[in-house]
Amino acid sequence: ASTTAIQEVSSRIYEVVHSMMQRLRPSVLDNLGLGETLPEDVNAWQSRQPGTACMLTVNGNLKGLGEQHNITIYRIVQECLTNIAKYAAAHRVSIRLEVDGASTVGGDTDKSAGYIRLEIADDGAGFDVEARGRGLGLIGMRERVESLGGKFSIRSQPGAGTTLTAVLPLTLIESDA
């Protein structure tokens, strides 16, 4: 009897951990890539938010990005769209993703092999960025970006919308891919 109970508990634990891992690392990115996944997600969000116009602009090649960059960008866009739907009462949302590959200086590729810049702006309610009690979502986004050596900023004030900017450096390996 105890062996069966242990097997049942182990099976449940496996299912929970597997589900958590899938949520942390979305398989849709593996299957479709960021270039197809983002537009699909934005379109799905738009259909759930018919009163808000959402525009996605992508400049540059998303194919050579590493897994951590893909997941970070994907999760930031997801979190921002969730926050905008819940709190912003926005009429317009703009998502701009720019990938700038390696820059060459004097014929040598410099150590910064370029960058990814993500900017998400809305014309919604805004908020006081200095106020305490900001959500864990914003903290999580900042930590994801900074863990990749990037810079994260939020500009907002009550009644004036919000602009979130994340700039992630690319490595030479990613830019060559």
C-alpha positions as CSV (number, residue, x, y, z in Angstrom):
1,A,0.0,0.0,0.0
2,S,2.8,2.4,0.9
3,T,4.6,1.7,-2.4
4,T,1.5,2.6,-4.4
5,A,1.1,5.8,-2.4
6,I,4.7,6.7,-3.0
7,Q,4.2,6.1,-6.8
8,E,1.1,8.2,-6.9
9,V,2.8,11.1,-5.0
10,S,5.9,10.8,-7.3
11,S,3.7,10.8,-10.4
12,R,1.8,14.0,-9.2
13,I,5.1,15.7,-8.4
14,Y,6.4,14.8,-11.8
15,E,3.3,16.3,-13.5
16,V,3.5,19.5,-11.4
17,V,7.3,20.0,-12.2
18,H,6.7,19.2,-15.9
19,S,3.9,21.7,-16.1
20,M,6.1,24.4,-14.3
21,M,9.0,23.8,-16.7
22,Q,6.7,24.1,-19.7
23,R,5.4,27.4,-18.4
24,L,9.0,28.6,-17.8
25,R,10.3,27.5,-21.1
26,P,7.5,27.7,-23.7
27,S,7.8,24.9,-26.3
28,V,6.1,27.1,-28.8
29,L,9.3,29.1,-29.1
30,D,11.2,25.9,-30.0
31,N,8.5,24.9,-32.6
32,L,7.9,28.2,-34.3
33,G,10.6,30.6,-33.1
34,L,10.2,34.1,-31.7
35,G,9.5,35.6,-35.2
36,E,6.3,33.7,-35.5
37,T,5.3,33.3,-31.9
38,L,5.3,37.0,-31.0
39,P,2.9,38.0,-33.8
40,E,0.6,35.1,-33.0
41,D,0.5,36.1,-29.3
42,V,0.0,39.8,-30.1
43,N,-2.9,38.9,-32.5
44,A,-4.5,36.6,-29.8
45,W,-4.2,39.4,-27.2
46,Q,-5.7,41.9,-29.7
47,S,-8.7,39.7,-30.3
48,R,-9.3,39.6,-26.5
49,Q,-8.8,43.4,-26.2
50,P,-10.9,44.8,-29.2
51,G,-10.9,48.3,-27.7
52,T,-7.1,48.5,-27.8
53,A,-5.1,48.8,-31.0
54,C,-1.8,46.9,-30.7
55,M,1.0,47.3,-33.2
56,L,4.1,45.0,-33.3
57,T,7.1,46.1,-35.3
58,V,10.2,43.9,-35.7
59,N,13.4,45.2,-37.3
60,G,16.3,42.8,-37.8
61,N,16.8,39.0,-37.8
62,L,15.4,37.1,-34.8
63,K,16.7,33.7,-36.0
64,G,20.2,33.9,-34.5
65,L,19.1,34.8,-31.0
66,G,19.9,32.5,-28.1
67,E,17.4,30.6,-26.0
68,Q,17.6,32.9,-23.0
69,H,17.2,36.0,-25.1
70,N,14.1,34.5,-26.8
71,I,12.5,33.5,-23.5
72,T,13.3,36.9,-21.9
73,I,11.7,38.8,-24.8
74,Y,8.7,36.5,-25.0
75,R,8.0,36.7,-21.2
76,I,8.4,40.5,-21.1
77,V,5.9,41.0,-23.9
78,Q,3.5,38.5,-22.3
79,E,3.8,40.2,-18.9
80,C,3.4,43.7,-20.3
81,L,0.3,42.8,-22.3
82,T,-1.2,41.2,-19.3
83,N,-0.5,44.3,-17.2
84,I,-1.9,46.6,-19.9
85,A,-5.1,44.5,-20.2
86,K,-5.5,44.6,-16.4
87,Y,-4.5,48.1,-15.4
88,A,-3.8,50.5,-18.3
89,A,-7.2,51.1,-20.0
90,A,-5.1,51.9,-23.0
91,H,-6.4,52.8,-26.5
92,R,-3.0,52.1,-28.2
93,V,-0.1,49.8,-27.6
94,S,3.2,49.8,-29.5
95,I,5.7,47.0,-29.3
96,R,9.0,47.6,-31.1
97,L,11.7,44.9,-31.3
98,E,14.9,45.8,-32.9
99,V,17.9,43.4,-33.4
100,D,21.1,45.1,-34.4
101,G,23.8,42.5,-35.2
102,A,27.6,42.8,-34.8
103,S,29.1,46.2,-35.5
104,T,32.6,46.3,-37.0
105,V,35.2,48.8,-35.9
106,G,38.4,49.0,-38.0
107,G,37.7,45.6,-39.6
108,D,37.5,43.8,-36.2
109,T,34.2,42.8,-34.7
110,D,34.1,44.5,-31.4
111,K,33.2,42.6,-28.2
112,S,29.7,43.8,-28.1
113,A,28.2,41.9,-31.0
114,G,25.2,44.2,-31.1
115,Y,22.0,44.3,-29.1
116,I,18.3,43.6,-29.0
117,R,16.1,46.6,-28.0
118,L,12.5,46.0,-26.9
119,E,10.2,48.9,-26.3
120,I,6.6,48.6,-25.2
121,A,4.6,51.8,-24.9
122,D,0.9,52.4,-24.1
123,D,-1.3,55.5,-23.8
124,G,-3.1,54.2,-20.8
125,A,-3.5,55.2,-17.2
126,G,0.2,55.1,-16.3
127,F,1.4,54.8,-12.7
128,D,3.9,56.3,-10.3
129,V,7.1,54.4,-10.8
130,E,8.5,55.6,-7.5
131,A,5.5,54.2,-5.5
132,R,6.1,51.2,-3.3
133,G,4.2,48.0,-3.9
134,R,5.0,47.6,-7.6
135,G,4.2,44.1,-8.8
136,L,6.5,41.1,-8.9
137,G,6.1,41.1,-12.7
138,L,8.1,44.3,-13.0
139,I,10.8,43.0,-10.7
140,G,10.9,39.7,-12.6
141,M,11.3,41.5,-15.9
142,R,14.1,43.7,-14.5
143,E,15.9,40.6,-13.1
144,R,15.6,38.7,-16.4
145,V,17.1,41.6,-18.4
146,E,19.9,42.3,-15.9
147,S,20.8,38.6,-15.6
148,L,21.7,38.8,-19.3
149,G,23.8,42.0,-18.9
150,G,21.1,44.2,-20.2
151,K,19.5,47.5,-19.1
152,F,15.8,47.8,-18.1
153,S,13.8,51.1,-17.6
154,I,10.3,52.2,-17.1
155,R,8.9,55.7,-17.8
156,S,5.4,56.4,-16.6
157,Q,3.3,58.8,-14.6
158,P,-0.4,58.7,-13.7
159,G,-2.5,59.7,-16.7
160,A,0.4,59.7,-19.2
161,G,0.9,56.1,-20.2
162,T,3.9,53.8,-19.8
163,T,7.0,53.0,-21.8
164,L,9.1,50.0,-20.9
165,T,12.5,49.6,-22.5
166,A,14.8,46.6,-22.3
167,V,18.2,46.5,-24.1
168,L,20.0,43.2,-24.2
169,P,23.6,42.8,-25.5
170,L,24.2,40.0,-28.0
171,T,27.2,37.7,-27.9
172,L,29.4,37.0,-30.8
173,I,28.1,33.4,-31.0
174,E,24.5,34.6,-31.3
175,S,25.2,37.3,-33.9
176,D,27.1,34.7,-36.1
177,A,24.4,32.1,-35.9
